[in-house]
Amino acid sequence: MKTTVLSQTDIQAIVVEIGVDRLMDELIARLEEAFQNFDPRQTAVPVRDGFSYSSPRSGLLEWMPLLQTGEHVLMKMVGYHPRNPDLSALPTILSDFSLYNATTGQLEAVVDGTLLTAFRTGAASAIASRFLARTDSRVVGLIGCGAQAVTQLHALTRVFDVQRVCFFDTDFATMDSFEQRCRPFVGEANFEMSSILDILELSDIISIATTIDIGAGPVFDDVPTQEHLHINAVGSDFPNKFELPLPLLKRSFVTPDVRVQAEIEGECQQLASSDIGEELYQLMQRSGFLPNLKQCLTVFDSTGWVLEDYAVTMLFLDHARRLGLGTEVWMGTQSSDPKSPYVFLEGSEATELSPTLAGSTASSATEKKRGLS
Amino acid sequence: MKTTVLSQTDIQAIVVEIGVDRLMDELIARLEEAFQNFDPRQTAVPVRDGFSYSSPRSGLLEWMPLLQTGEHVLMKMVGYHPRNPDLSALPTILSDFSLYNATTGQLEAVVDGTLLTAFRTGAASAIASRFLARTDSRVVGLIGCGAQAVTQLHALTRVFDVQRVCFFDTDFATMDSFEQRCRPFVGEANFEMSSILDILELSDIISIATTIDIGAGPVFDDVPTQEHLHINAVGSDFPNKFELPLPLLKRSFVTPDVRVQAEIEGECQQLASSDIGEELYQLMQRSGFLPNLKQCLTVFDSTGWVLEDYAVTMLFLDHARRLGLGTEVWMGTQSSDPKSPYVFLEGSEATELSPTLAGSTASSATEKKRGLS
């Protein structure tokens, strides 16, 4: 079997072909199912690890592996380099996914994960909000208006009838362009540049995703909010990087996506163990009594879970296969004798391209670009 | 910048174009330099981690990250699935490398690592043997004659004037085909199917790389050897998997590639800490007195070091660039606005391919297959 490479070009072609709303709906549905069915005996998710460095620029590159027993291993690589947009015309968050067969170790796919990471982070917030925010939520607040804010709002509009969007960013240009960047999906909602104070006072649901510096949090001091406010805390992703003020966390019901991870790099690092609620999937799987959290102040501490990446990877691969998108390459899998690493050299002078050899390497002709055109 | 994908086809084309001997010579030279210059303050190499499973088949998939500060992050993925050759016509060891820019996190290359892993493991043994075996070594023994044995022998022939090759495998077909599989590189050496006893008695250098089961080691009991024998112990790569008998280890000078890793999954797991010598790179970097280890019984405990993978990746990428080989794809890096994940949808209906949009995704035309033809 060949390895499928889904590039940015392929990912964008899938979004164009399927439609960004339908894709988000499908992802929310699949992710909700994944949360409801998650079984740690079948799915191994070690705590992520990574390299962080301050030279030549501050950055972080993490690996997030997952084993779905008998099916796949997914390795997500994700980079966080906050100077990228300004200095390199690149997104802050870059990512790719490698998918392996868990019977043979064969590399089945390499998928550009940059859009998919923003997509799944949005979908996770939509699921948390469906579970924890009031069903009639109308006002959504965004603190931080970068790339993640776009998919946060998009996902929320698929689950709620959003009528007002209040948003703030410390960078005026980023705030100024936010409405424009949301045009591909937002219908009738009113966009209102707001202060953080107004956002906290008015919103039914808030998603916060900033690039606040390590050690510089929280992003704002505690202020009054709606009693039923639900917050998706998205930007905490590093030890000593957090966004929310401790008093607000202490009077909220806080549910992390992955507790051990959130205690290291999420909002939960501010909290004592006894102040942290169950993980979102556990709440969703609970069959017994659950208090009505929709009327309470709630925080979803979203540090990013590779289970979400697995769901979005499989969704896009399914569409790519159906649409015939992607580039197919041979990766270590094509051999007449797996014990003979140089078998392809047989019958040839190793120093020049003989006709025989040209034939034996002509499989490059089978590495065709599949595409819509 | 685009991401370069080097498939198996590209790797083979490089070997054909450059020649397998010259490539091995270049790798040995680069790797020797990498060992001599290795500085743990510049190069971070966390202990590898992985998933091991017994269902549906026994297997292991590991990740081996490396940070070369200011230059690259390399993520090596390597699978060990001993039933692959028999049940899936795939190599036991499959691997791929992902190379990232350590300033932006951008994915620069994805490289098929299966041949490269065998290649660098051979080169590492050649370097250890040059340092620890007698310069006039003529007799090389191979215990286990799978894919790794081929590159072990190849690398040793580039450093020593090998005249006799004694080899053994528990699987007769594997033993029977070994000489044939070495034809692309071996000149005048005599190949002799041998018993393990004979190999141990006769050899100046031995490389052992078997698929002995976990808990079933050692592969043989201690027997007499040449006083100056050097052993490259390649097959130990899992807790409770080891190949050499403890008494032989105890009377040898044992140098691991990576001590902490070798203590977990190499021959060193059999040894007390005080029985383990310095790491090979430390020996090579030592400027003060070093006893003449070439006359002693020595063991290189080669568990596989990602520094080796970094060297071989860069070597093949350099050749690929010069030869114009590889497939180039855009991975998350091409955006007129990095804060706008849906920017490519602008000016279009998201549900159909408008002419504008077809234009904006037509960059797929730039994802061309580069090749020799």
Interface residues (C-beta under 8 A of the other chain):
Chain A: T3 V5 S7 Q8 T9 D10 Q12 A13 V15 V16 E17 G19 V20 D21 R22 A44 P46 D49 F51 Y53 S55 P56 R57 G59 L61 W63 P65 L67 T69 G70 V73 M75 M77 G79 Y80 H81 N84 P85 S88 A89 L90 P91 T92 L94 S95 D96 S98 Y100 A102 T103 T104 G105 Q106 L107 V110 D112 G113 T114 L115 A118 F119 C145 G146 A147 V150 T151 H154 T174 S177 R181 R183 P184 F185 T327 V329 W330 M331 G332 T333 Q334 S335 D337 P338 K339 S340 P341 Y342 V343 F344 L345 E346 S348 A350 T351 E352 L353 L357 A358 S360 T361 A362 S363 S364 A365 E367 K368 K369 G371 L372 S373
Chain B: T3 V5 S7 Q8 T9 D10 Q12 A13 V15 V16 E17 G19 V20 D21 R22 A44 P46 D49 F51 Y53 S55 P56 R57 G59 L61 W63 P65 L67 T69 G70 V73 M75 M77 G79 Y80 H81 N84 P85 S88 A89 L90 P91 T92 L94 S95 D96 S98 Y100 A102 T103 T104 G105 Q106 L107 V110 D112 G113 T114 L115 A118 F119 C145 G146 A147 V150 T151 H154 T174 S177 R181 R183 P184 F185 T327 V329 W330 M331 G332 T333 Q334 S335 D337 P338 K339 S340 P341 Y342 V343 F344 L345 E346 S348 A350 T351 E352 L353 L357 S360 T361 A362 S363 S364 A365 E367 K368 K369 G371 L372 S373
